[in-house]
Amino acid sequence: MVEQLPLDAVFHALSDGTRRAMLRQLTTGERTVGDLAAPYPMSLAAASKHIRVLEDAGLVRREIKGRSHICRLEAAPMHAGQEWIRHFERFWTQRLDVLEALLIEDDKGAQNDPE
């Protein structure tokens, strides 16, 4: 098995809609595995597998209190993903700025061109 880099693990964890929804639930506070599984037609074992992927990415911390597994959001690892995406946002913003300038020049040329 190939070991994932931290950013790879974050993007892998975020690639699944169920896991993203679980993270959204955790933004309002701690939840049990049962709470996180409740909105979905899945077993607690399946929910636990999703949570394990989130844990492996460092996005969730699970604490065992008696028989309950309490999950807490750890959002810090998402910062690296945000920085990676921000690089491409700057890339595309620059390209769109160039396109906008070309379109403005084209419009000016069309207005000055008597037909």
Secondary structure, DSSP 8 states (H G I E B T S, - for coil): -----HHHHHHHHHTSHHHHHHHHHHTTS-EEHHHHHTTSS--HHHHHHHHHHHHHTTSEEEEEETTEEEEEE--TTHHHHHHHHHHHHHHHHHHHHHHHHHHHHHHHHHHHS--
